[in-house]
Each structure stands twice: as structure tokens, then as C-alpha cells.
Amino acid sequence: MPAAPIERFLRSLHAKYAGLHDGVVATYIPELAKADPDWFGICVATVDGFVYAVGDVDQEFTIQSISKPFVYGLVLDDRGTEYALSKVGVEPSGDAFNAISLHKSTGRPLNPMINAGAIATTGQVVADTPAERSRRILEMFAKYTGRPMRIDEAVYQSESLTGHRNRAIGHLLRNFDVLTGDPTADVDVYFQQCSLLVHCRDLALMAATLANQGINPMTGERAIRDEHVESVLSVMASCGMYDSSGGWIYNVGMPAKSGVAGGVLAVLPGQLGIGVFSPRLDEQGNSVRALEVCRELSRHWALHQFNPPYCPQTGRRLVYTGADRNSSRMRHPADYARLERLGRVIVVVELQGNLAFASIEPILRQLDGGSAIEARSLILDFHHVSGINDVAGRLLAELAGDLRRRGTNVSFTHSQRLPGLRDAVESHLGNDPLVAGLFRFTSTDAALEWCEDELLKGVEPDRFLRIQDLREFELTTDLTEEELDIVAALLVPRRFADGEYLMRRGEAAGSLFLIFKGIVAVQLGTGRNAEQRLASCSTGTMVGEMAFLDGKERSADVVAEGDVECGELAVRGFGRLEQSAPGLYAKLLRNIALALAAKLRKANRAALVLGAVRDQDGA
Amino acid sequence: MPAAPIERFLRSLHAKYAGLHDGVVATYIPELAKADPDWFGICVATVDGFVYAVGDVDQEFTIQSISKPFVYGLVLDDRGTEYALSKVGVEPSGDAFNAISLHKSTGRPLNPMINAGAIATTGQVVADTPAERSRRILEMFAKYTGRPMRIDEAVYQSESLTGHRNRAIGHLLRNFDVLTGDPTADVDVYFQQCSLLVHCRDLALMAATLANQGINPMTGERAIRDEHVESVLSVMASCGMYDSSGGWIYNVGMPAKSGVAGGVLAVLPGQLGIGVFSPRLDEQGNSVRALEVCRELSRHWALHQFNPPYCPQTGRRLVYTGADRNSSRMRHPADYARLERLGRVIVVVELQGNLAFASIEPILRQLDGGSAIEARSLILDFHHVSGINDVAGRLLAELAGDLRRRGTNVSFTHSQRLPGLRDAVESHLGNDPLVAGLFRFTSTDAALEWCEDELLKGVEPDRFLRIQDLREFELTTDLTEEELDIVAALLVPRRFADGEYLMRRGEAAGSLFLIFKGIVAVQLGTGRNAEQRLASCSTGTMVGEMAFLDGKERSADVVAEGDVECGELAVRGFGRLEQSAPGLYAKLLRNIALALAAKLRKANRAALVLGAVRDQDGA
């Protein structure tokens, strides 16, 4: 559904300029003179494929000169930039559209937007026959509009009957060998190209396709290679509006192209496309109403391309360290204390938005000079990145290489949606084993867990607990020796091999487990692929303690990762303590409550880290 | 500190083109010929004020034609656009820089970048005397460079001695009344303007100032009104590089200006400024090395303005409803259940980035048509918004007006850093009481709390509990009648007036409170202003329960908001139960643990909402 404020403004614009009757319909070919001078349509198409449409938006008319930049784009795709530039220049001529502005010695037309340049361009479309050339041009336009294209035969015949000046241009171009075949045939294809029928919606979608890096936002089909979009838009910007191109950029600030049938399209790269249609033209051959509409749209919505949004958009969303926030691994309180003390050497940077030179440069500057110097591990999280170009990927690969030389381990996480990142990194680093290392962890949580493990290993080698270490657990920390003996007697030693389940979701909850050695994962889903790892628990922690509180069934699966040794404490045994050792029973309950309170504090603290970084973002 | 990959590339560029010796130093005035042809500097300045500098970046040279767009900007500020356009046009001339391209009948120079247009422009700077005009021009440049400016007297004298062609232009302009005073004096000021000494760093900062909407990113000082920046950049884009402007846009894609002393500056709006200096010129009068450097910078870093980052940047960061996530108010479990059932009518949208037409339009479309239609309350959160322009503010004000007519209550939260939003809303809605309503809540949490209260009021009027309702509390929900009586006997009824403290941070924790009526706030900080409201608790909840677990001091203040009635349960009384009623004692401990587990589940669920929306973001 359209946004009401947008639609309302377009309707008011349409009403306002429907009253403008300046200008005259083109009459240089009789067929054009048959247009209803009051036809008036306005369309705005977004790069996500929504089209706002007001007025005569489905009335067909001939594309005329608006075809020129698109055929130029086809030639760029067919032949490459160098070849295209050898045939036609890119400088504004300062002359009218039908001037024969050829370079004195080479015969090269000044630009592809004047008729001479457009005819020269059409003649370069790769084809064996004129008919094939026409067909390829029609197919190309169909990709931009998303519908089959056809030619207005009457206009084509009319153009052909009266087009002597263009035929003269064709012969001159043949004389200079800019055209190399039968120039009459090339000019004929040009007449057909100009006689293509479009409507106002088409214009907006064609413009939006250029705004969207060459991909039609409605069909998802590519109409032109992305590296050629900037060239097409450049000739539109410098020469698109005949000899008022300078004033157009000054007033409207978008690359645009107009045609004598009354169409105008304008492109705001990366953002939207505009199509306007009204047949009355000014002296330069541009639609009078379309000019006014584009000018007012640009002003009212601040679309001038040289007037970008106020603040630069940073690519940095959030920075925190391993001291501020932990992975989902549950650890012994002593390990948490170590991470709080030492975790600053693990740095996590969440990136966001579109990563390109200007959004990535400040991040490189910060990481290269600042925090990352002392970091042993740097995790770059791409979860909130909506797009990344080659440049940003390459710069990040360079950063990773530099940091490795300083001994910092780098991970790129949550980058699966961004194949361009991996491509850019691979093309920069080649077969360097660093590449595999960068993409080793899919999630930040997994990377963070690994970094924490590495850090803790450095402080204390892999450890395990024995039954005489029972007091190490939060559950038993304040028990007397006698009470410890009672609990120890209730504990059933258990061993689990890698992949074995300690408990399964939905089962009755009959016990808790104290982990003496190894790691268990808490996960959801059945089958290996559907599993979602929620958290993990390592030596010195307990799992399944809700069994002692609510008697409900298990809410998740718990599975051993590697060999696990633990002690199982059954609810039944625990329950008997209520009578036999009520003091111990209450202590255990209190300790479970305290462990929950500690987890809650941790969760609140993690939320606060997010909150604190919000302010950093906003600053 | 500079980012190594950026600095490295600039050094490699400098090394590569230091070997390029094409072109010749300008000799049309003798002083310029004294330049060392090997001088070569490259600077890139970011819109946050960092300058990358390689080579001869502090070597001074005269600004020459690079002064033209800046003086044009000064005239726009002094006289307005309409007046400026009446004196000088904005169309490329297709001729060389010193051509006398005046409109045949009006004598209006074609554009401000050719000498005729520049002299006409200089003559419009508001001043009573030529000396004042010179001084104002120097002061203007000092704002762009952030340092005092001075003129190279030798070059100025040299220009003045040889500048007959420019004097001729001055007289012609006087003849047509484009200049209205003594043309010799105007041309003299023009010579001084061209003789201004700048270095390569200056050029980059001048460019970055234009990229930064007219504000010098190093000093924070405004050099030109923001609405005129686009006009200055437009004349640079269409006419800045003499008669190779079309090729420049095609190859480099940034508005730029060059001078015959060998300087070139280029602007990527919103992103960065480039300055390059090397005296050898090509036939068009542009520095040969500077052209190559800019072309390669543009290609290597994908800076072409018609080649924007791949994906459009949406202004929507996160959407959730009052059913997914609650405010920090602690409520009775029954109220939580109601919110889970009914909360979908409260919609929160977190916005992000730069809000302008293209980033706000998809949000309007979604809210106008979709979720907000059924919403009773819509909260727009601006915490992550880095900037907003008038257009986006106006469109949001329109949306709010439309939604109000449908009965939806709208709040704009966390918008204090964005005075432009309030300005835009006020200028659109005027004195409409809606404005005060929109900005009523500073935080999303406060707005959400209010929306929840309103929603719950609709279901059940303000309620309160009495001692016979004791079983309503989580603490006591499964007690027998006898146990309830024991607890009731231990409870001390307490009343607190608005602002009275139930507990203070740091005090010994001697009791918990069951809230029978009213609301208490949990907050940090001393004194009214320093307070940070962490959460609040309403009827049916308990507060201070950690006292029963860890015996530590209070971690926050708790204060009554309005009249509060509650029951206080002392730790001492609770402790005696361990002996007298051990079953009850264990039940209370278990219930505290269960309440903590419920809070933990809520915290984890809120984190999951964030996680889920991450995926939505990424999609």
C-alpha cells in the first residue's frame, strides 16, 4: 500500500501542474502531433519495487531520445568502455540535440545523447543483421520495464519518411568509419528504437533499475552490468537534458533524460526512479510539466544528489569487549571473574548498514590505531550489514592481514548472507590460510566462546573436578563438611560420550547434573540439522536445576560435547532431604535461587552493555 | 591514527605517479613558472575531520581557479540564488576557460567557472569597498581551511601586470551592467582572490567542508549555508574541469575544480574531500598527476557518485509489539499474560541511520498500510538515528496526523539529540496539541509503560489487593490456608506517600515488600536529578527479595510513585520459620527461586526478540 503523505503530495503536484498549459506538442513528425496535450502522468518507483502512480500512467507514447542512454548501456555491455569511447565522446556539446557535432578530425560525435552520437551508438550493438539488432534492443528494454516491448509502426513509418537529416548524419558517420556497415540500415534501427512504446510506469521502473545498480527491482532481472550503470548515468548527467543540462543538475540534481514525445525520467542512484509524461515541450524540447514536477519533487523531498543526508553514516554499530559481555557458555564463577579481569583483549565490533569506503574507513582507523592494537582477538560481526562492496571487503581483508602480523586473531561472523565479502577477501588474500580462519565461526557467540576458552587456557590449563572438589559448585559452596558428605552420597557418577544426551526436551525432569569435566550444549530442535545451540555449560556449573523447583518437563535438550563426567542428583533424593536434613534442603534451594539471581544479573548487565553502546552510537 | 590500508594505498599512488612527468607548468604569468614541477601532494579529508596526507602537502601555491566555486558560494549566501542566476548562468560553455562566453543579448556569462563568470561573481560579493571585498573573500576561505589566509604578493602583481584579457572581460561585463561599479577594481579583487596561498591539506579540507554540508569538519565552523552547497557542487560538476568536465564526471564521478597552479579538489558529498597538487598541466589546464590520482582513487575505492553502495539503507532497525517485549515495569503474572494476549496493538519501531526521503518512505508505506492500522499505540524510537532532514521530519509529522485521525496514539522517543525533528514537526503541525503529545515521553521504556497501563486499564480498572488476597503473590501462590495465615501474621502493613523511600541503596537488607496497591520505582543515584529509573513494580509484585537470599546490602533505591500500600516481611521473621515451619520456609525459598527464573526467562525472551529482528533486518 502506498504511504499516504507521499501519494498525497504527488496528487497535489499533479493537480497543480495540470493547470499549466505552456509549451507545444512536438510536430516535426505528423504522428507525434496527434498526442493529447493534456495527458499527464507522474510515477515514482522505489528500489524495492514499489511504484507510486498518479494520472495517465498507463498511456503509451514513443520513447524517442529517452532510448539513447539505454542503448548506450547495451553497447557498453556488448563492447566495453574503451571501444564505446573510441566511437562516441562524453562531453556536452553546448549545441541543440539535432546538431551534427562531430569531432573535426575523427568524426567522433561529441556524446551519445545528441542524434549523431545516438545513431553511432545504435550501430555498435552486436548483431548479424539489422533485424537482430532491433530485436536485441527491444529485449534489452523489456528487462528494464519487465514487460514485452513493441514498436509504434505509424510513428516509425513517419520517422522514416521524414528522417533525412538523420540519414545525412548516418552517411557522415559512415564517411568517418564510425559506422562500418550500411548506414541506412543503422539509421533505420535507430528510427525503430525511437518508436518504441512506453508508458509513464515504464519510465519510473527503467529509472529505478538504474538506481538499483542495473537490477529491475520488480522482476529481479539484471538489465545492465552494474559497472556500466555509472557511465550511463554520467552521460545523462552531463548531456541528458539537451542544452539545459547544467541548469537541470543545478535545479534538480539527478541524472535525467527527456524525449520529444513528452517523457522524462530521472534517477536518484541507490534510492529511486522518477517518470513523468506530458506532451507539451519547451524550446529545448523538454516537457514543460515534467520539468516543473521534477524540480518540485527534488526540492520538496530534498532529492538533489549533491545534498546528501546530514550526518555521515558510520558502519560501526556497537563495540564491546570480552570483559563487558560473555558468550552463552555457562562457566564457573571463578572463570567469569577471570574474564571480567582479562577479557578486554577480546574485542567485538558489530558492523551495520552498507559497507563502502566512507563507512568502513573510520572503523579501520579506530581498529588499526586503537583498541585492536592490544586485542588478542577481534571479532567483526556482519549480522546487521545490509550490503558490502568489493572495496570494503578488500580493506577489511587488508586489516585482517595487518592484525595477524601483530598476532591478533580475527574472525568475520554472521557473514553468510554476504557472499561478496568472502569473494573480496579471497581475491585479495588468495589461498592464504587466513581466509579459512576468518570465516571459521558462523556466529559471534561461537567465536566469542572460542576466544574465551583460549584466554582461560592461558591462565589455567584445562581442568576437571573430583568429588572432593564438590564445594566448587554454586549449589554447594556454603555447605558444612557433613552436608557435603550427604550430597556426595546422593550424587550418582555419570559419564557421557560426545553426542550423548544428558536430557531431552519434553522428558520428565528427574534430576540435575553437576559437571565435573567437559562441556555440554543446551539446544533445541530434533535431528542434527534442526538444532539450535542456546548455550553451553562447562566444568564447575550445574544444569537442569529447574527440576528442583517447578517439576515441569525439560525445556531443552542437553548433549555432551566431547567426553563429559558429571554427578547426577535425583529430585527424589533431594526431596527426601526436606525431612531428613531440612537445613541442608533450604541451603540447596537458596543456592539455586542465588545462581538464578546471578544469571539474571548477567542478563541485565548484557542488556546494559547494549544500552551503553546505544549512547555511544548516538554521540 | 590513519588506517594502514588507506595510507598504504595513497603512498603507492604517490610513488606510482611521481614517475609521471607529462605536462608543463603554467607560464602565462612569470611567477607561476617558478614552481618546482616535481611538487606532488595527495590529501584525503573525511567528514569527521581526519586528514590523510602524503607528499608535499604543506607546500603553498596559489589557488587560482579553484577559488571560483567558493566565491560563487559566498555570493549565493550574500545575495540568494535568484540574484546570482540573474548575473551568471550555469550551463557549460563547451569553450576554454578564458573564452569570453557571454550571452549575446544579456551579456550574462554562461557559468561561474569561466573567467568571465568568475569576475562577474566576484563583483557581486557584498562590500562597500574593494578592500572590504578582498577581506571578506579571505575570511570566507579561512572558514574552509581553518587557518588565516594570505595573498602571494608576487603572483598578484604578476597577474595584475599581465591580466589585460581579464580587464577586457571586466569592461565588457560593465558594458552589459553585469558589473555595476568600477570594473578595474573588481578585476583587481579577482586577481587577489586567485593569488591566495593554499596547500594541499587546505584543498582537502575545503572539499571536505563542502562534503560536510558546509561545516568545516575540523573546526566545526560553518563556511557556507547548507542550502547553497548543492549549487556550488552543481557548477563544479557541470563546468568545474574546464572543457573536460563531461569526461571527468564519466571517469571520476565527483564534483571537482582545478587551478592552473596545479591544484585539484574533488568532493564526494556526505563522505569525503580530496586535494591533489602537482604543477604540470595538460592541454586543458588540469594537473596531469592530479587527474590520474583522482581517477584511480575513484576507481579503487568505488567513489563514483553514480555508483552508490549496493543495497538501499532502510531506516527501520527493529519492529516489535507490546506482546513481544514489555517495559521495565514488573507486573503481576496475570497482567503479563494479558499483555501477551493483547499487546499486539502496541507497536514499537526503532529507526536508524540517516532519515531522509528514501530511508523513511518504506517505513511510511509499512506503517500506513500495515501493522499500524490496527495499532492503538505507535512508538517511534529515534535512539539509533544519526541524523534527520526536514523532509523526513515533515513526513513523520504527517504520518502522526493521519494516525491520530484513525485513533492511534503516536510517540516519538529518544529524540532529544535531534532538535531538527521537533523543528520539522512544529513547522508542519504548528500549535497542534499533537506536537506536545508526540514528544511527551523521552524514553521508549516510559512510553511503553504508559501504553501498557492504558491497555490494562481497558481490561480491568485500577485494582488493589487486600490481605485476604495474599495468595495472588508469586511468593505465596501455593501455600495452604494455615501457611497463608502464618505469613499474614508476619506481614507488617506499610503505607508510603509519593516520593517516600521503601529502601535505599547501601542499606542493610532487612525485609521484602509485597505491593498491595500502587507503584514503586527502582532507581539509582542520589538526588532527584542524578536518578536513573531502572524499573518499577506494581500491585501484586514483590520487591527486595534478595534480602532473603544473600544478606547483602540493597543494590538500588526503591521509592513510591504516588500512594503505595504494602506488606513488609522481615528477614528475621522469615528466618524463624526455618525452625518453626520448615516446610513453609522451603516453599517460600522455592517461590523466590521460581520468581527469579520467571524474570530470567523474560530477560532471555527480550534478548530473543532482538535476535529475531536481527534476522528481519538482514533479510
Interface residues (C-beta under 8 A of the other chain):
Chain A: M1 P2 A3 A4 P5 I6 R8 T46 V47 D48 F50 G89 V90 E91 P92 S93 G94 D95 N111 N212 Q213 D226 V229 E230 S231 L233 S234 V235 A237 S238 C239 D243 S244 S245 G246 G247 I249 Y250 G253 P255 L268 P269 G270 Q271 L272 H300 W301 A302 L303 H304 Q305 F306 N307 P308 P309 Y310 C311 P312 Q313 T314 Q352 G353 N354 L355 A356 F357 A358 S359 E361 P362 L364 R365 L367 D368 G369 G370 H383 H384 S386 G387 I388 N389 D390 V391 L395 E398 L399 D402 H414 R417 G420 M546 L549 D550 E578 P582 G583 Y585 A586 L589 R590 I592 A593 L594 L596 A597 K599 L600 A603 N604 A606 A607 L610 R614 D617 G618
Chain B: M1 P2 A3 A4 P5 I6 R8 T46 V47 D48 F50 G89 V90 E91 P92 S93 G94 D95 N111 N212 Q213 D226 V229 E230 S231 L233 S234 V235 A237 S238 C239 D243 S244 S245 G246 G247 I249 Y250 G253 P255 L268 P269 G270 Q271 L272 H300 W301 A302 L303 H304 Q305 F306 N307 P308 P309 Y310 C311 P312 Q313 T314 Q352 G353 N354 L355 A356 F357 A358 S359 E361 P362 L364 R365 L367 D368 G369 G370 H383 H384 S386 G387 I388 N389 D390 V391 L395 E398 L399 D402 H414 R417 G420 M546 L549 D550 E578 P582 G583 Y585 A586 L589 R590 I592 A593 L594 L596 A597 K599 L600 A603 N604 A606 A607 L610 R614 D617 G618
